[in-house]
Amino acid sequence: MPMPHAVPLSPAGRPVRLLAACTGALLVAGLAAAPAAAADSVAYDFESPSQKLPFMAINGFGRVLVGPAPGGRSGQAARVNIPNDGRSFKSELVIKGLDAGSHRFSFANYLPGDWQERDLDTIVAQWFSTQDDGGGIKPVVALSVHGANWQLKVHWMRGGEIQEAVIPLGAARLGHWNRWTFDIAWSSAGKPGSISVARDGATVGSHQGANNYHRGEPPHFRIGAYRPNWRPEKGPSKRVGASEAVLFIDDIAITSTTAGSPADVRTAPPGGASASESGAPSPSPTPTVSPSAASSSPQAGVALGGGDTSPGSTTRAERTDETAHGSTSRIGVVGGAVGAAAVLAGGAFVLLRRRNATGSTGSSHRRART
């Protein structure tokens, strides 16, 4: 039986083949690129009323509101509060979908002048690794204000037991906007990690060695306010005489980086410290420039509380947001690919019409000559 042979396309058919190939290639490229674009490069400046905010993890009756920034700062900021009502203990923005590589986290925060100093932790930013069993466990890294000072806690696992390093980061100034930069390279079971912390452009602390549990999901980022000693199961004693926790956050930016980037920050002021398992010198981060803030109308960004869950547990809303957070970016990438394909399709269609028109004119002339 003779084998079928390929029939060459006519000149008029070539644009159709080009159109199909370009459209398919662009759609595949857009779909493949979407997760990477959504996962590791995000920013929130709270200036645009149309900007979709991250998922809000709130236990009790706390709030996250967007409004005018305090302390002489222009534009908008997010106001976070936890009332002392016997139930509330957490109001945080949650950013998931990050990989286990190296990242730069930068943000600004502000403790108002009437902030109450207490000898208990108020965690204002934490990196949390949800475990395979969904159980509660300490955050792998946590920035907190304790008494009148900033401190960083780093946790890792050794022999089935959680290890902890406490790194002092200097005095907490009230009524002052702090600009924080965290350069974090997550450790793995066979590779040490690193953390370098800068405040207002100067290195204030670092950690070398293990910096997560090497199990479960890669650490995700939470920012806002969390008072673990206010959890209802801890009882009322830690709440006696305490006022509500109120602070402000702004200019959150997360970017994927390469570990060991060149240093370009000032020497740490007195009070800076480092903790190291290996004793190796700590890399210094490059200062991040705060995005400029433009005035706009206040943004409606209110969230009221959900159920009391441990910081490690994942609520149904959080599980939904874990995939929804990157949806906007994925839609944008895919939309761009589809748009480009449409442009090529239009061009191919015009070319096809012109070829057909030219062919028709030539046929008419041949018939006239005959």
N, C-alpha and C positions, 0 to 999 in steps of 0.2 A: 504494500500500500504506500503510495508516494506520500512523503512528509509535507505538511503545509508549509508554504514559504511566506515570509513577511512581505506585506504589500507596502511599498514606500508611500509616505504621506505626501500629498500634494502641497505646493507652497501655501495654499489657503488653509490647510489643516495644521500647519506647524504652529501658528499662534495658539491653537487650542491645546496642543500638547504642552507648549511652554506655560500656558495658563494653569493647567492642571498640576504640572510639576512644581511651579513656584508656590501655588496656593498650599499644596500638601506640605512642602518643606517648611514654609513659614508657620503653619499651624503646629506642626510637630515641634519646631524650635521654640515656639512660644509656650507650649504646654510643658516642655522639658525645662525651660528656664524659670517658670513661675515659682516653684517652691524655693529655689535659692534666693530669688529676689524678695520673697516675702519673709524669709526666715531671719536674716542676719543684718538687716539695715533698716532701722526704724527711728523715727524722731517725732516728738510731741512738744510743741511750744505753746499750746493752748490759746493761740491767737485767732484761729479761724473757727467761726461757729459751725462750719460744715465738716470739720475734722472729726473723724470717728475716734473716740477715746478707747484706750485698752479696757479689757474686762475689769470690773470693780469687785474685789473680794472683800465683803463687809460682813462681820459677825456682830449681830446686835443692831444698834440704831445709829451707827456712825454715818458720816457723809463724806463725799468728795464733791466739792463745788468749784466751778470755774468762775472767776471774777477778777476785779482789779488787783494787781500785785501790790503788796505792802512794802514798806521800807524804802520808799523813794524809787522803786523799780517801775519802769514804764510797762505798759501792756497788761496782759492777763497772766494769771497763775492759778494753780489748783490749791484750794484750801481743804485740808484734811483734818477731821476731828474724830475723837472717840469720847463719848460722854461717859461719866462715871455713874452708871445706872445699875450696876450689878450684873449686867449681861454683856455689854459691848466690850470688845478688846482688840478689834482689828478693822482698819479701813485702808485698803491697799489697791493700787493699780497693778495688774498682772500682765507681763509680757512673756508669752511662751513661744515655742517653735525655734529656739536657738540650738545650734549644734554644739558638739563637745570640743570645739576648737578654741581659738584665741579671739577675744573681743575687747573693745574699749567701751566702757559704760561711762557716760558723763551726764551730770544733772546738777541743778541748783536747788538748795533748800534753805529755809528761813525759820528760825525759832523766834517767836515774838518776844517782846520785852517782858511780858508777864509769865513767861514759861516757868513752871514750878520745878525746881531741882529736887529730885528724889533719888535715893540710893537703890534704884531699880532700873532695869533696862527698858528704854523705849526704842525699839528697832525701827529705823527710818528707811532702810534699804536692805534687802536680803536676796540671796541667791539660793534657791531651794531645789533639791533633787527629789522628785516624787519617786517613791520606791515601788518595786514590783508588786508588793502586797498592798500598796495604798496606805500603809500605816504611817502614823505620825513619827517624825524624827527631826532632830535639830537641823536648822539650815546649814548648808555647807559653809557659807560666808554671811556675816551679818554686820552691818554698820549700825551702831546704836549710840544714843546719848545716855550716859550713866552718871548721875550726879551733875557735876559741872563740866564734864569732859566727854569728848568723843572717844569711842573705842571700836575696834574691829575684832570679831571672833571668827576663827577659822576652824572647821571640823573635818576630820577624816577618820577612817576606820583602820584599826590595827588589832589583829588577833580577835576579831569579833567585837572589840570594844571601841567606842567613840573617843577619839583624842581631840583635845582643844588647845588652841593657841589664842591668847588674848593680847592684842597689840594696841597700846595707847596711841591716840592720834592728836592729842593736844586739847586745849581748853575750848569749850563751846561758847562762842560769843552770841549773846542774845541781841535781837534787833539787827542782825547782819546776814546778808545773803552769802552763803558758802557755795563755791563752785567746785564740785567734786569730779575727779577723773579716776576711774579704776581700770587699769590694764590687767586683764586676767587671762592666763593660759591655763586651762584646766589640766590637771594631772590625769594620768591613766595608771593602770596597774603596774606597768613597766617603765613609766616615764614621769619624772617630777614636774610639777607645775610651778607657776609663779603668780604673785599678786603684787602690784605696785599701786600705791594710793597717793594722789596729789590733791591738795586743797588750796584753792586760790592760786594755782600755778606752781606750788612748791611741794616737793615730795615730803610726806609726813609719816609714811609707814610702808612696810613690805613684808612679804612672806615667801619663802622658798620651800618646795617640797610638796607632799600630798596636800590637796585642797578640796577633795570631795570623796564620796564613798565608793566610787568605781563600780557602781551598780545602779539599776533603775534608769530613769530618764536623765538626759543631760540637764544641768541646772538651768532653771528659768529665773527671771528677774521680777522682783516685787518691790514696789516703792510706795511709801505712804507712812503709816504709823501702825505699830503692833506692840501691844503690851502683854507679853506672855503671863505676867503675874496677875493680870486682870481676868484671866480665864475663869469662868464660873466655878469650875471644879477646884480652883485654888482657895476658894473661900473668900470672905469679905475683908480679912485683916489687911491685905495689901492695898485696899482701896480707901481705908480710913484716912481722912484729911487730905485726900488727893483731889485736885481739880481735873477737869476734862483735858485731854491732850489735843492741842491745836498746833499745826504747823503748815507751812506752804512749800510747794514744790513747783519747779519750772524747768523748761529746756532739757527734756530727756532725750538723749541720743545714744543709740547703740550701733556700733559698726564692727564688722569682722576685720581682724588685724592679723599680722604676722608676728609670732613671738620673737622677742629680742629686737624690737624696733629701736632706732637710734634715740638716745636720751637728749632731752632739751628742756630741762626744768631747773629752777633755782635750788640751791641747797636748802634742806629742810630747816625750819626754824626750831628753836629749843622746844622740846616736848615731842618731837617726832621720834619714832622708834621702829625697829624691825624685828621680826621673829623669823627664825630660819631653822629648819631641821638639819640642813646640810652645812650651814655656816657660809654658804656661797654669797658673794655680793649680790645685791638686788638691782635689777635693771630699773632705770628711771623712765617714767612715762613722758610723752610729749604733751605739753599743755594743750587743751582743747579750747578753742575760742567759742565763747557763748554766742548762740545765734541772736541777732538783733531782734528786739521785741517791738512790734508795731501795735498801736492802739486799735482796738476794735470793740464792738458792742459785746457785753457779757454773754458768755456761752452757757446754755442750759446743760449742766453736767451733774445732776443730782442722783445719788444712788442710796437707797435705804436697805437695811440689813437683811441678810439671809441667815441660814441656820448656823448653829454653833458647831464648827468642825475644827479638827486639829490642823495646824499649819501644813501638815503633810498630806491630809486627805484632799480628794478632788471632788468638788460638788458637781452636780449635773450641769450647772451653768458654766463652770470652769471647763469641763470636758467639751462642751459645745464650743466655747470660745477658743479652745486650743486649735481647732481647725478653722474657726471663723476669723480669727485674728489676721491670718494671711490672705483671706479671700479677696479683699480689695486690691492687694498687690497682684495676686494671680490674675484677677479679672483685667487689671490694667495691662499686664504683659500679654495675655492672650488677646485682649482687645486690640493692642498695638499690632500684633501679628496678623489678625484678621483684617485690620485696616490696611496694612501694607499689601496683603493679598488682594484686597479689593481694588487698590490702585493699580496693581499689575493686571488684574482681570480687566479693568476698564481699558488700560492701554492695549492689551491683547485684543480686546473686542474691537477697538477703533482700528487697529492694524488689520484685523480680519475684514472689517467693513470696507476699508480702503482697497485691500487686495481684491475683494469681490467686485467692488465698483470698477477697478481698473480692468479686471478680467471681463466684465460685462461690456465695457466700452470697446475693448479690443475685439470682442466677438461681433459687436454691431458693425464696426468698421470692416471686418472681414466679410460679413454678409453683404454690406453695401458694395464692396468692390466686386463681389461675385455677381 
